[in-house]
Amino acid sequence: QSDDCARAIACARKLLALLDQWNVKRGFDPPVRVGIGIHTGEVYCGLVGDDRRLEFTVLGDAVNVAAKIEQATKRFSSALLASEAVVIQAGQQRTWGEVGREPLGGRGEHLAIFAYTGTKPSG
């Protein structure tokens, strides 16, 4: 849908807010931390496996790029990163800033990676 990117960002931000609340409630030390990478594009999803073990999975270039962005959360010390395409499609250029450009393996392209710079979501 036309608002998929905005909804993905809202979902990720809500997950992070809920995780913060959970860490406080449970008194985790060190706190549980996650990294979320968001990209947009066509993916294929479904069940794979056999009668003994089935898994739901998603496949495609967009999944691979999102995984690369997720890995970058560690290097950029940010729990949430998104590709430039996501930020633009969400219409949120004012609340995100570019933190780096990553090479996309085997393509000779670089991917602009953005971090949220706006206010934190309310719980």
C-alpha positions as a printed NumPy array, in Angstrom:
array([[  0.   ,   0.   ,   0.   ],
       [  1.091,   3.579,  -0.417],
       [  1.759,   3.996,   3.317],
       [  3.707,   0.744,   3.837],
       [  6.972,   2.528,   4.629],
       [  5.373,   4.904,   7.134],
       [  3.612,   1.973,   8.814],
       [  6.866,  -0.035,   8.957],
       [  8.606,   2.889,  10.657],
       [  5.72 ,   3.361,  13.111],
       [  5.761,  -0.356,  13.922],
       [  9.528,  -0.371,  14.51 ],
       [  9.344,   2.69 ,  16.74 ],
       [  6.501,   1.148,  18.75 ],
       [  8.48 ,  -2.095,  19.164],
       [ 11.45 ,  -0.131,  20.487],
       [  9.247,   1.818,  22.908],
       [  7.693,  -1.422,  24.182],
       [ 11.155,  -2.949,  24.59 ],
       [ 12.249,   0.075,  26.65 ],
       [  9.191,  -0.362,  28.893],
       [  9.86 ,  -4.086,  29.257],
       [ 13.492,  -3.476,  30.21 ],
       [ 12.422,  -1.003,  32.913],
       [  9.626,  -3.238,  34.205],
       [ 11.859,  -6.305,  34.443],
       [ 14.942,  -4.399,  35.63 ],
       [ 17.197,  -6.038,  33.055],
       [ 20.861,  -5.15 ,  33.516],
       [ 22.181,  -5.014,  30.933],
       [ 18.986,  -4.183,  29.062],
       [ 17.753,  -6.289,  26.158],
       [ 18.66 ,  -4.521,  22.919],
       [ 17.648,  -5.064,  19.304],
       [ 18.55 ,  -3.634,  15.934],
       [ 15.924,  -2.994,  13.262],
       [ 16.729,  -2.359,   9.596],
       [ 13.993,  -1.307,   7.187],
       [ 14.059,  -1.439,   3.396],
       [ 11.335,  -1.597,   0.783],
       [ 10.791,  -3.756,  -2.266],
       [  9.213,  -6.918,  -3.538],
       [  9.625, -10.025,  -1.404],
       [  8.449, -13.591,  -1.626],
       [  7.023, -15.149,   1.499],
       [  5.693, -18.525,   2.489],
       [  6.317, -21.81 ,   4.187],
       [  9.42 , -23.839,   3.399],
       [ 10.496, -27.218,   4.682],
       [  8.934, -30.634,   4.978],
       [  6.447, -32.542,   7.14 ],
       [  8.857, -32.61 ,  10.079],
       [  9.837, -28.95 ,  10.069],
       [  8.111, -26.001,   8.421],
       [  9.275, -22.425,   8.653],
       [  7.732, -19.202,   7.464],
       [ 10.3  , -17.136,   5.601],
       [ 10.73 , -14.153,   3.319],
       [ 13.137, -14.071,   0.399],
       [ 14.306, -11.473,  -2.061],
       [ 16.687,  -8.632,  -2.659],
       [ 14.75 ,  -6.3  ,  -0.342],
       [ 15.161,  -8.818,   2.498],
       [ 18.913,  -9.017,   1.908],
       [ 19.24 ,  -5.223,   1.885],
       [ 17.156,  -4.905,   5.079],
       [ 19.445,  -7.478,   6.736],
       [ 22.486,  -5.416,   5.721],
       [ 20.872,  -2.316,   7.235],
       [ 20.056,  -4.25 ,  10.423],
       [ 23.705,  -5.28 ,  10.733],
       [ 24.691,  -1.601,  10.394],
       [ 22.743,  -0.762,  13.587],
       [ 25.722,  -2.088,  15.544],
       [ 28.281,   0.059,  13.716],
       [ 26.162,   3.204,  13.912],
       [ 24.999,   2.548,  17.512],
       [ 21.391,   3.032,  16.514],
       [ 18.513,   0.671,  17.254],
       [ 16.63 ,   1.714,  14.1  ],
       [ 17.985,   2.403,  10.635],
       [ 16.241,   2.658,   7.273],
       [ 17.192,   2.989,   3.644],
       [ 16.81 ,   6.289,   1.834],
       [ 13.984,   4.786,  -0.236],
       [ 11.978,   4.043,   2.925],
       [ 12.476,   7.519,   4.37 ],
       [ 11.445,   9.179,   1.095],
       [  8.418,   6.944,   0.534],
       [  7.311,   7.578,   4.126],
       [  7.645,  11.341,   3.547],
       [  9.819,  11.647,   6.656],
       [ 12.953,  13.335,   5.293],
       [ 12.802,  16.013,   8.022],
       [ 13.008,  13.528,  10.89 ],
       [ 15.76 ,  11.253,   9.55 ],
       [ 19.411,  11.958,   8.775],
       [ 21.955,  10.086,   6.692],
       [ 24.526,   8.297,   8.842],
       [ 26.454,   6.438,   6.169],
       [ 26.687,   4.803,   2.786],
       [ 27.28 ,   1.081,   2.56 ],
       [ 28.477,  -0.832,  -0.488],
       [ 26.003,  -3.419,  -1.735],
       [ 28.016,  -6.559,  -2.299],
       [ 28.682,  -7.469,  -5.898],
       [ 26.809,  -4.514,  -7.409],
       [ 29.111,  -1.529,  -7.273],
       [ 26.264,   0.517,  -5.741],
       [ 26.169,   2.203,  -2.37 ],
       [ 23.126,   2.323,  -0.114],
       [ 22.347,   5.49 ,   1.862],
       [ 21.442,   4.574,   5.443],
       [ 19.375,   6.89 ,   7.625],
       [ 18.802,   7.128,  11.397],
       [ 15.817,   8.709,  13.104],
       [ 16.62 ,  12.192,  14.442],
       [ 13.162,  13.259,  15.66 ],
       [ 11.682,  12.874,  19.105],
       [ 11.257,   9.506,  20.791],
       [  7.791,   7.96 ,  20.603],
       [  5.602,   8.255,  23.658],
       [  4.935,   4.947,  25.409]])
